């Protein structure tokens, strides 16, 4: 479609000069060989999760460590500031998804707080802003409120992150996971009513953009 300039957007872009190639790279000279975001799947995120690879150092691409599990951001923040989260932890913040939030709250600030915990990674079914730094995995699907694997993680469980192979795995035996799932039930959201209550009862997974798929 033509723009008001009488040219298509593609024609305008093709004729635009790049004044600083260190900011806008050519296709032949990319900043990253595979883009700035990776989709991870595995036993912790069967329907996928996202990590901002543009914010990673070489050492961040592979991680394995024990989980430190929290059900809200404030609780996690207090624990980190109080020195109660060990270095090398997989910091899990759950019940932050579209239904569990509800509305998928933005958790950028927790990544700044988590920088105090050396060699750690933050994992959540919530979302991050574009300013997130360090190893931070978000949008874990299915979310905790919907019974995803992130809901049955316990403190001390080993979580493996393998970005080159696009994996995010909870290293717990299948029998143990089945027992935990049988004992789990979704927490009741007693403080959610009105519009948010209607929203939470009518939406779906982050994987579908919170759109509920029927049929």
Secondary structure as the mmCIF struct_conf table of DSSP 4:
data_model
#
loop_
_struct_conf.conf_type_id
_struct_conf.id
_struct_conf.beg_label_comp_id
_struct_conf.beg_label_asym_id
_struct_conf.beg_label_seq_id
_struct_conf.end_label_comp_id
_struct_conf.end_label_asym_id
_struct_conf.end_label_seq_id
STRN STRN1 UNK A 2 UNK A 2
TURN_TY1_P TURN_TY1_P1 UNK A 4 UNK A 5
BEND BEND1 UNK A 6 UNK A 7
STRN STRN2 UNK A 8 UNK A 8
HELX_RH_AL_P HELX_RH_AL_P1 UNK A 9 UNK A 15
BEND BEND2 UNK A 19 UNK A 19
TURN_TY1_P TURN_TY1_P2 UNK A 21 UNK A 23
BEND BEND3 UNK A 24 UNK A 24
HELX_RH_3T_P HELX_RH_3T_P1 UNK A 27 UNK A 29
BEND BEND4 UNK A 31 UNK A 32
TURN_TY1_P TURN_TY1_P3 UNK A 33 UNK A 34
BEND BEND5 UNK A 36 UNK A 36
STRN STRN3 UNK A 37 UNK A 42
TURN_TY1_P TURN_TY1_P4 UNK A 43 UNK A 44
STRN STRN4 UNK A 45 UNK A 52
HELX_RH_3T_P HELX_RH_3T_P2 UNK A 53 UNK A 55
HELX_RH_3T_P HELX_RH_3T_P3 UNK A 58 UNK A 61
STRN STRN5 UNK A 62 UNK A 70
BEND BEND6 UNK A 71 UNK A 72
HELX_RH_AL_P HELX_RH_AL_P2 UNK A 73 UNK A 81
TURN_TY1_P TURN_TY1_P5 UNK A 82 UNK A 83
BEND BEND7 UNK A 85 UNK A 85
TURN_TY1_P TURN_TY1_P6 UNK A 87 UNK A 88
STRN STRN6 UNK A 90 UNK A 93
BEND BEND8 UNK A 95 UNK A 95
BEND BEND9 UNK A 97 UNK A 97
HELX_RH_AL_P HELX_RH_AL_P3 UNK A 98 UNK A 101
TURN_TY1_P TURN_TY1_P7 UNK A 102 UNK A 102
BEND BEND10 UNK A 103 UNK A 103
STRN STRN7 UNK A 106 UNK A 106
HELX_RH_AL_P HELX_RH_AL_P4 UNK A 108 UNK A 114
TURN_TY1_P TURN_TY1_P8 UNK A 115 UNK A 116
BEND BEND11 UNK A 117 UNK A 117
TURN_TY1_P TURN_TY1_P9 UNK A 118 UNK A 119
STRN STRN8 UNK A 121 UNK A 124
BEND BEND12 UNK A 125 UNK A 126
STRN STRN9 UNK A 127 UNK A 127
TURN_TY1_P TURN_TY1_P10 UNK A 130 UNK A 131
BEND BEND13 UNK A 134 UNK A 135
STRN STRN10 UNK A 136 UNK A 141
BEND BEND14 UNK A 142 UNK A 142
HELX_RH_3T_P HELX_RH_3T_P4 UNK A 144 UNK A 146
TURN_TY1_P TURN_TY1_P11 UNK A 147 UNK A 147
HELX_RH_3T_P HELX_RH_3T_P5 UNK A 149 UNK A 152
TURN_TY1_P TURN_TY1_P12 UNK A 155 UNK A 156
STRN STRN11 UNK A 158 UNK A 162
TURN_TY1_P TURN_TY1_P13 UNK A 163 UNK A 166
STRN STRN12 UNK A 167 UNK A 170
HELX_RH_AL_P HELX_RH_AL_P5 UNK A 174 UNK A 183
HELX_LH_PP_P HELX_LH_PP_P1 UNK A 186 UNK A 188
TURN_TY1_P TURN_TY1_P14 UNK A 190 UNK A 191
HELX_RH_AL_P HELX_RH_AL_P6 UNK A 194 UNK A 200
TURN_TY1_P TURN_TY1_P15 UNK A 201 UNK A 202
HELX_RH_3T_P HELX_RH_3T_P6 UNK A 206 UNK A 208
TURN_TY1_P TURN_TY1_P16 UNK A 209 UNK A 210
HELX_LH_PP_P HELX_LH_PP_P2 UNK A 211 UNK A 214
#
